Amino acid sequence: MKHTGSCLCGNIAFEIEGDFQHFFLCHCKRCQKDTGSAHGANLFSSSAKLNWLSGKDQVKTFKLEPTRHEKSFCPNCGSALPNIQMNGSLLVVPAGSLDTDVPNKPIGHIFIDSKANWDHELELVPKFDQLPQ
């Protein structure tokens, strides 16, 4: 299977060949900080291959020492991008960075002990097709 993705400004584009084994919604405080949201949404693969189509030399990566928390991003628009971790054995892809449909459904919420205090019963919050007046 082939997937394509890019950053918000379009300077960086990539494709991924292969399948994802896992899709987790991570509620740890680190993912909350680096997404600015309630959780990170990442796809994981130990077999898929990442190919940068454009902007590879622009990709920045931040690793929070001494943890395993790592994030790659576009320095122009800040969009989260894929990265390869664990000495090349794990591809981590932010689900929102894909331009193609995400083929998997999340298989679990992780680190829910750190869940944001406002991340409860969100399915009950009113829904709008666009910004309300």
Phi, psi and omega in degrees: 000143180241134179235147175237156179202173182196172175271172184296320182279347178085002179290333184238132178222152183210165170226153179233128177251121180130185184251156175262135179271331185220153174217111182241147170258112187259123183259014180295157181299328180294316178293325176298317180295313186278351173255339185071021184225189183287335183195161169273153179230098188237140174263145183232140176212138175259000182233338182290153182248134178263129177231119178281125179271327176201151174078012182306321182289347179269340185298130176251147178230134177244128176240124180276101179284144001264027183273179174265004183288125184217142180217132172254149186201163175276127181288345180276309184251348178084002181299140176290142182227163179296156171210162180251127185237179176053054178056037176087003184265354184221123174264127178244124184235117174298124185303323181288349180278348180281138174269337175273164179299142176285122187282345185247158168261149176304142180257357177177155170266131179240157182056043182290346174297338180260007184309140178300143183296339180264002183267067179218135176053039181294338178294344179270350180289138179306148182243139181229145177288338178206181182302124181290155180285000000 
